[in-house]
Amino acid sequence: MEIKITRTTSPRPKPEDPTKLGFGTVFTDHMFVMDYDEGQGWHDAEIVPLADLAIHPGAAVFHYGAEVFEGLKAYRTDGGSVQLFRPADNMQRMRDSAERIQLPDFDADFLLSAILKLVELDQDWVPDVPSASLYIRPFEFCTDIDLGLHSIAHAKMMVILSPVGSYLSGGLKPVDILIEDNDVRAVRGGTGYAKCGGNYAAANRAAAKAEQKGFQQVLWLDGVHRQYIEEVGGMNVMFKIGGKIVTPALTGSVLPGITRRSCIQLLKDKGYEVEERLISVEEVMSALEKGEMEEAWGCGTAAVISPIGSFAYQDRQLVVNDRQIGSCAQDLYDTLTGIQWGRREDSYGWIVKVPRN
């Protein structure tokens, strides 16, 4: 399918100070759009000036949450080129998410080619300051105008771009975590492994409670036993206990993070033993009490690595590594960001270059 390109005639002003971008509040000049209709498939792929959408209020996306999305970044190297990190993995995960919601499948290679064209067109928006990048948000949603529950016949695929700074406003500093023992993020057999809005909306109440108590993130427990660790905020979580790295197994309720996958590969190559398994909240708290918990961190596209300074569970709050960034978390951050920004060799084939415009 050909991608029609219509350039903007009214370019938006770029941020005056790229060191103060925040996250996801500024958007570039263009967006990608294509439509799906049952019997016709995907059609009318185009890159157009960024604009508001006109969508019927009866569209099923508003009423039944029929949507999925992805998040990846474009990075500017010291030499001025622009590159993406493992974008094919994001495309496949989005296909998996769409299958779970029963949104129309799509050609992952085509969507990636559309993203590369869009980033190429708007590559002047990719920041050239440390820790800043261009966030890429592909999303697919149902446009059926029908309040009945049925299979999806009409959908829209879009990609928007946003220059962003560090996701963590305090930088790479250990954060305090409240372990949630009431609300759950997802359950096995549900949508936990899919990247869809409902998972994040379901997290709002616990996140608000944690914030009111002075914590930066919530650590989620499983929805059946309420005792096994799943994710931290919107990130995967890892622990260094007795020299080993332990991370929750992908049981269907945990998002298969691309940063998680990259961390596991790097850790194994650095000689660490990595265990993907069930890990209980009591095991975590016991390891902290006994001094066996050396480090803990969250990992994800937005923050890359987020060190954890303490865990609070019921009537206990225990500190991790004297609230200092551990050497393992720091090394992972340095290695991943080094590859992403082109300051370290990519020996894994993770980088995809964006053509210069």
Backbone torsions as a table, in degrees:
resi	resn	phi	psi	omega
1	MET	NA	131.8	177.5
2	GLU	-75.2	144.3	176.1
3	ILE	-104.7	112.4	177.9
4	LYS	-77.3	136.7	-179.2
5	ILE	-118.8	124.3	174.0
6	THR	-118.6	111.5	-177.2
7	ARG	-79.4	148.4	177.6
8	THR	-67.6	146.4	173.4
9	THR	-102.6	-1.5	-179.9
10	SER	-133.8	76.0	-178.5
11	PRO	-57.2	142.2	178.4
12	ARG	-79.7	150.0	175.7
13	PRO	-68.7	134.5	178.0
14	LYS	-79.9	155.1	-179.4
15	PRO	-56.1	134.5	-179.0
16	GLU	-69.9	-36.8	-178.9
17	ASP	-125.0	97.5	-177.0
18	PRO	-67.6	-8.4	177.1
19	THR	-82.4	-6.1	-178.3
20	LYS	-124.6	44.1	-173.9
21	LEU	-76.7	-33.1	-169.0
22	GLY	72.2	-157.6	-176.6
23	PHE	-136.0	114.5	169.9
24	GLY	75.2	29.5	178.9
25	THR	-115.6	-11.6	179.1
26	VAL	-117.3	139.7	-176.3
27	PHE	-129.8	154.7	-174.7
28	THR	-81.9	-172.3	-172.3
29	ASP	-78.1	-24.6	-170.3
30	HIS	-130.2	165.0	175.7
31	MET	-145.0	157.3	175.6
32	PHE	-102.0	139.9	-179.8
33	VAL	-141.7	138.7	165.4
34	MET	-150.8	156.3	-173.4
35	ASP	-116.6	154.2	176.9
36	TYR	-125.1	133.1	172.3
37	ASP	-132.8	133.3	-179.5
38	GLU	-56.8	132.6	-177.7
39	GLY	91.8	-19.8	178.9
40	GLN	-113.5	-28.5	-176.7
41	GLY	80.9	-161.0	179.3
42	TRP	-76.6	140.7	-177.5
43	HIS	-156.6	170.6	177.0
44	ASP	52.5	53.1	175.5
45	ALA	-76.6	129.1	-179.1
46	GLU	-155.2	152.9	170.3
47	ILE	-106.8	123.9	-173.2
48	VAL	-134.5	166.9	175.0
49	PRO	-59.8	140.9	178.0
50	LEU	-58.3	132.1	-178.3
51	ALA	-156.2	163.1	174.6
52	ASP	-67.4	158.0	179.3
53	LEU	-101.8	146.6	171.4
54	ALA	-107.3	105.0	-176.9
55	ILE	-126.0	134.7	-179.7
56	HIS	-59.9	136.7	-179.3
57	PRO	-64.0	-14.5	177.1
58	GLY	-89.1	3.4	-179.7
59	ALA	-61.1	136.6	-172.6
60	ALA	-62.9	-22.9	179.6
61	VAL	-59.9	-33.1	-177.4
62	PHE	-76.3	-24.3	-170.8
63	HIS	-107.3	-28.1	-175.6
64	TYR	-125.9	8.1	174.0
65	GLY	63.7	31.0	-178.0
66	ALA	-79.9	83.0	179.3
67	GLU	-158.2	154.4	174.5
68	VAL	-141.1	162.6	-179.1
69	PHE	-152.7	172.5	175.3
70	GLU	-137.7	168.6	176.5
71	GLY	-145.3	123.3	175.4
72	LEU	-146.7	176.1	-173.4
73	LYS	-134.3	154.7	168.4
74	ALA	-110.5	137.2	-175.1
75	TYR	-121.3	142.1	175.9
76	ARG	-98.9	125.9	-179.8
77	THR	-80.4	169.3	177.7
78	ASP	-61.7	-26.3	178.7
79	GLY	-83.4	-1.8	176.1
80	GLY	96.6	-8.8	178.3
81	SER	-77.3	166.3	-178.1
82	VAL	-121.5	139.7	-177.5
83	GLN	-146.5	156.5	177.9
84	LEU	-110.2	158.5	-178.3
85	PHE	-114.9	111.9	175.5
86	ARG	51.9	46.5	-176.0
87	PRO	-66.1	-29.7	179.4
88	ALA	-62.6	-32.1	177.5
89	ASP	-66.5	-38.4	176.5
90	ASN	-64.1	-39.8	-179.4
91	MET	-64.0	-42.1	179.8
92	GLN	-68.0	-39.7	178.3
93	ARG	-64.9	-34.5	177.5
94	MET	-67.7	-36.4	174.7
95	ARG	-62.5	-42.1	178.5
96	ASP	-62.9	-41.1	178.3
97	SER	-63.9	-44.0	-179.6
98	ALA	-62.1	-38.3	179.1
99	GLU	-62.8	-39.2	-178.9
100	ARG	-65.3	-37.4	-179.5
101	ILE	-87.5	-10.4	-176.9
102	GLN	65.9	36.4	166.5
103	LEU	-80.4	158.2	-177.9
104	PRO	-59.1	137.6	174.5
105	ASP	-68.2	164.1	-178.9
106	PHE	-147.6	165.1	178.5
107	ASP	-80.8	110.7	-176.6
108	ALA	-62.5	-38.6	179.7
109	ASP	-65.1	-37.7	179.5
110	PHE	-67.4	-44.5	-179.9
111	LEU	-62.8	-39.7	177.4
112	LEU	-63.6	-40.1	177.7
113	SER	-63.4	-36.4	177.3
114	ALA	-65.6	-41.4	178.4
115	ILE	-63.1	-42.6	179.3
116	LEU	-62.9	-39.7	177.3
117	LYS	-65.1	-40.7	-179.2
118	LEU	-66.5	-45.3	178.7
119	VAL	-66.2	-37.5	176.3
120	GLU	-59.7	-42.5	-178.7
121	LEU	-66.3	-38.9	-175.2
122	ASP	-107.6	25.6	-173.1
123	GLN	-68.6	-16.9	175.1
124	ASP	-65.6	-15.6	178.7
125	TRP	-83.8	-11.1	-179.6
126	VAL	-70.9	118.6	-176.2
127	PRO	-61.9	153.5	179.0
128	ASP	-118.4	29.8	177.1
129	VAL	-114.9	154.4	-177.9
130	PRO	-58.0	140.8	175.8
131	SER	71.7	1.1	177.2
132	ALA	-104.7	151.8	-176.7
133	SER	-156.5	-177.9	176.7
134	LEU	-108.7	113.0	-179.3
135	TYR	-81.1	134.3	-176.8
136	ILE	-113.7	122.1	-176.8
137	ARG	-121.4	94.5	169.5
138	PRO	-81.5	144.7	175.8
139	PHE	-153.2	148.2	-179.5
140	GLU	-128.2	138.1	-178.0
141	PHE	-148.4	156.1	-178.7
142	CYS	-80.5	134.3	178.7
143	THR	-115.0	11.0	177.2
144	ASP	-55.8	130.6	177.6
145	ILE	-95.5	87.2	-172.7
146	ASP	-169.7	124.6	179.2
147	LEU	-87.6	3.2	173.8
148	GLY	-83.3	152.7	177.8
149	LEU	-89.4	119.4	-178.1
150	HIS	-161.7	177.1	178.3
151	SER	-64.3	157.3	-173.3
152	ILE	-89.4	129.1	-178.2
153	ALA	-113.0	-18.7	-176.7
154	HIS	-137.8	137.8	-178.3
155	ALA	-151.6	167.0	177.9
156	LYS	-134.9	138.2	174.2
157	MET	-111.3	134.8	179.8
158	MET	-140.3	157.6	171.5
159	VAL	-138.2	128.3	174.7
160	ILE	-123.0	159.5	-176.3
161	LEU	-125.8	144.2	-178.5
162	SER	-144.2	117.9	173.6
163	PRO	-67.8	131.2	-173.7
164	VAL	-133.5	154.6	171.1
165	GLY	-96.6	-156.3	179.1
166	SER	-67.4	136.1	178.9
167	TYR	-65.8	-33.2	179.4
168	LEU	-94.0	112.7	-174.8
169	SER	-61.6	-26.9	179.8
170	GLY	-89.1	3.7	-178.5
171	GLY	78.5	-160.3	-176.0
172	LEU	-82.4	70.9	179.6
173	LYS	-122.1	142.1	179.1
174	PRO	-58.9	138.8	-177.2
175	VAL	-113.9	156.7	179.2
176	ASP	-92.8	135.1	-171.6
177	ILE	-119.9	131.1	173.7
178	LEU	-99.3	123.3	178.0
179	ILE	-82.7	116.8	-175.2
180	GLU	-83.8	124.1	-178.4
181	ASP	-116.2	14.7	177.9
182	ASN	-119.9	-71.5	177.4
183	ASP	-70.3	153.2	173.4
184	VAL	-125.3	153.2	-179.4
185	ARG	-80.2	-42.4	-175.1
186	ALA	-162.5	167.0	176.7
187	VAL	-129.2	156.9	176.9
188	ARG	-62.8	133.1	-173.9
189	GLY	93.9	-10.6	178.3
190	GLY	-93.6	-138.5	-174.9
191	THR	-112.6	17.4	-175.2
192	GLY	-58.0	-34.6	-178.1
193	TYR	-82.4	-10.6	179.2
194	ALA	-92.8	151.1	177.7
195	LYS	-99.0	88.5	-178.2
196	CYS	-133.0	153.9	-171.8
197	GLY	-59.8	-32.6	-177.2
198	GLY	-59.3	-34.7	178.1
199	ASN	-62.1	-37.8	-176.1
200	TYR	-81.1	-35.8	176.1
201	ALA	-63.4	-37.7	179.9
202	ALA	-66.0	-17.3	-179.0
203	ALA	-87.4	-10.7	-170.5
204	ASN	-62.6	-41.9	-174.9
205	ARG	-65.1	-46.9	179.3
206	ALA	-65.4	-38.1	179.0
207	ALA	-63.7	-39.7	178.8
208	ALA	-65.8	-40.7	178.4
209	LYS	-62.9	-43.0	179.6
210	ALA	-62.9	-43.9	-179.5
211	GLU	-62.2	-40.9	178.7
212	GLN	-62.1	-27.8	-180.0
213	LYS	-91.8	1.9	176.4
214	GLY	92.1	14.5	178.8
215	PHE	-101.0	151.8	-177.1
216	GLN	-89.7	-26.3	-175.9
217	GLN	-147.3	167.2	176.5
218	VAL	-113.5	137.5	171.0
219	LEU	-100.2	124.9	-174.5
220	TRP	-92.3	141.7	172.4
221	LEU	-104.6	162.1	-178.3
222	ASP	-65.6	155.5	-173.3
223	GLY	-83.7	-5.6	-178.3
224	VAL	-101.8	-58.7	-176.6
225	HIS	-91.2	-18.8	-176.6
226	ARG	56.8	38.6	179.9
227	GLN	-141.2	-13.2	-177.6
228	TYR	-102.0	135.0	-178.5
229	ILE	-66.5	139.6	176.9
230	GLU	-120.8	-74.1	-178.4
231	GLU	-136.5	168.1	175.3
232	VAL	-120.5	113.7	-173.9
233	GLY	60.6	-125.1	175.9
234	GLY	-104.4	23.4	-175.3
235	MET	-122.5	159.5	166.6
236	ASN	-73.7	161.5	-176.8
237	VAL	-130.0	145.8	179.3
238	MET	-135.2	149.2	178.8
239	PHE	-128.8	143.0	170.6
240	LYS	-108.2	109.5	-175.3
241	ILE	-125.2	118.2	179.2
242	GLY	57.0	34.7	177.8
243	GLY	87.6	-13.0	178.3
244	LYS	-97.1	152.4	173.5
245	ILE	-98.5	127.5	179.7
246	VAL	-122.4	132.1	177.7
247	THR	-140.3	145.2	-178.5
248	PRO	-56.8	139.8	177.2
249	ALA	-69.5	153.5	177.4
250	LEU	-83.1	93.8	-174.8
251	THR	-100.2	3.0	-178.7
252	GLY	110.5	-18.9	177.5
253	SER	-107.4	1.5	179.2
254	VAL	-112.7	133.8	179.7
255	LEU	-67.6	129.4	177.8
256	PRO	-76.5	84.2	-173.5
257	GLY	-67.5	142.6	178.3
258	ILE	-77.3	-35.4	173.5
259	THR	-66.8	-38.7	175.9
260	ARG	-56.9	-49.2	-179.4
261	ARG	-60.7	-40.2	179.9
262	SER	-67.4	-41.5	178.4
263	CYS	-60.8	-45.0	-179.3
264	ILE	-60.3	-43.1	179.1
265	GLN	-62.7	-46.6	-179.3
266	LEU	-63.5	-43.9	-178.8
267	LEU	-61.7	-45.3	179.0
268	LYS	-61.8	-41.0	-179.4
269	ASP	-69.4	-22.1	176.8
270	LYS	-87.3	0.4	174.7
271	GLY	97.5	5.6	179.3
272	TYR	-80.9	147.5	169.4
273	GLU	-85.8	123.8	-177.3
274	VAL	-114.6	125.5	177.8
275	GLU	-111.1	121.5	172.2
276	GLU	-102.1	106.3	-173.2
277	ARG	-159.3	175.3	172.5
278	LEU	-70.2	134.6	176.7
279	ILE	-134.0	122.1	-174.2
280	SER	-83.9	158.3	177.6
281	VAL	-64.2	-34.8	178.7
282	GLU	-68.6	-33.6	175.3
283	GLU	-63.4	-41.5	178.5
284	VAL	-63.1	-49.0	-177.7
285	MET	-66.7	-36.8	177.9
286	SER	-65.8	-41.4	178.1
287	ALA	-62.3	-35.9	177.1
288	LEU	-68.1	-45.3	-178.8
289	GLU	-63.2	-36.2	-177.4
290	LYS	-85.9	-4.6	-178.7
291	GLY	78.3	16.8	-179.2
292	GLU	-90.1	-15.5	179.0
293	MET	-82.3	106.3	-176.4
294	GLU	-85.1	-39.7	-179.1
295	GLU	-152.7	160.5	170.2
296	ALA	-151.7	144.7	-179.7
297	TRP	-156.8	154.4	169.7
298	GLY	-96.1	155.4	178.2
299	CYS	-142.8	136.7	-179.4
300	GLY	-172.2	170.5	-175.9
301	THR	-59.4	-46.6	-172.5
302	ALA	-66.0	-50.7	-175.0
303	ALA	-95.7	-16.0	-172.8
304	VAL	68.6	-78.5	177.2
305	ILE	-130.4	132.3	177.7
306	SER	-127.0	100.9	-178.7
307	PRO	-63.7	148.0	-179.9
308	ILE	-107.8	131.6	-177.5
309	GLY	-98.7	-25.4	178.3
310	SER	-162.9	157.9	173.3
311	PHE	-122.8	134.3	174.5
312	ALA	-116.6	127.8	-179.9
313	TYR	-139.6	116.3	-177.9
314	GLN	55.3	-112.2	-175.5
315	ASP	-102.0	13.4	-178.3
316	ARG	-120.6	139.0	169.0
317	GLN	-130.5	119.5	-175.4
318	LEU	-121.5	140.7	-174.3
319	VAL	-90.6	143.3	177.6
320	VAL	-104.1	124.0	170.1
321	ASN	51.1	41.7	178.8
322	ASP	53.4	30.7	-179.5
323	ARG	60.1	30.0	178.1
324	GLN	-109.1	152.9	174.7
325	ILE	-70.6	125.9	179.8
326	GLY	-76.6	159.6	-177.5
327	SER	-65.1	-33.0	-179.0
328	CYS	-69.2	-48.2	179.1
329	ALA	-62.2	-41.5	179.8
330	GLN	-64.2	-41.1	179.7
331	ASP	-65.3	-41.6	177.0
332	LEU	-61.1	-45.7	179.8
333	TYR	-60.5	-47.1	-178.4
334	ASP	-63.5	-40.6	-178.3
335	THR	-69.5	-48.1	-178.5
336	LEU	-63.6	-50.2	-178.8
337	THR	-67.4	-30.4	176.3
338	GLY	-63.5	-42.6	176.8
339	ILE	-68.4	-43.8	-176.6
340	GLN	-62.7	-40.8	-179.2
341	TRP	-93.2	6.2	175.0
342	GLY	77.4	17.8	179.7
343	ARG	-92.3	-10.9	175.5
344	ARG	-129.4	154.7	-178.8
345	GLU	-65.5	137.5	174.3
346	ASP	-95.9	95.6	-178.6
347	SER	-90.4	3.0	-176.4
348	TYR	-107.5	-7.8	-176.4
349	GLY	73.4	30.3	-177.2
350	TRP	-83.0	-21.1	-172.2
351	ILE	-91.4	136.8	173.6
352	VAL	-121.0	122.2	-178.3
353	LYS	-80.0	143.0	174.5
354	VAL	-95.1	129.6	177.9
355	PRO	-58.4	145.8	175.6
356	ARG	-75.5	139.2	178.8
357	ASN	-92.4	NA	NA
